[in-house]
Amino acid sequence: MLSENILAFFITLFCALVYIALAIWCYKSKKPVNFWAGDKISANRVSDVKKYNRANGLMWLIYSLFWIATAIVSLFNVAIGGICIGICCAGIIVLIIIYLNISKKYLRNT
């Protein structure tokens, strides 16, 4: 195993662990979680805080699975792992779309 494979594995695994921690935090939070930096969502705007937070937590957990898969791929082939990292980074656009759907479902316009 090459050192770059191991390095890529640990970097992408660290990313996955960050997103898993975020998913757990979203899932356990009693207050509405924020997706956008600097945004504060009032509990009055959310129709069901528990379901809203769980939907956000599930979104982050699924995203972390892609990072775990990237970590495993990186162990065997750094070039393909690099492509997977690019796909994961581009996946942020998908996260935005998913969050917008979550907000349409659970946030009230006030």
C-alpha positions, 0 to 999 in steps of 0.5 A: 500500500502506497503512502498516498493511498493511506493519506487519501484514505484517512483524509476522506475518512475524516471528512466522512466522520465530520459529516456523521457527527453533523448527522448525529448532531442534527438528529439529536438537536432539540432546536431547528438546525441550520443549513446555511451559515449565519442563518438562524431558524426560529422554532416557530417557522418549523412545522415539526422540529423533530422531523425537520432535524431528522430529515437534515440528519438523514441527508448528512448521513447519506452524504457521509456514506459517499465519503466512506465509499471514497475512502475505501476506493482511495485505499486501492486507487488514488486516481479514482479516489480523486475523481470520487472526491470531486464527485463528493464535492460536486454533491454539495449542489445535490445537498442544496437541492435536498435541503430546499425540498426539506425546507419546503416541506417543514418551514412556514413562510413568516 
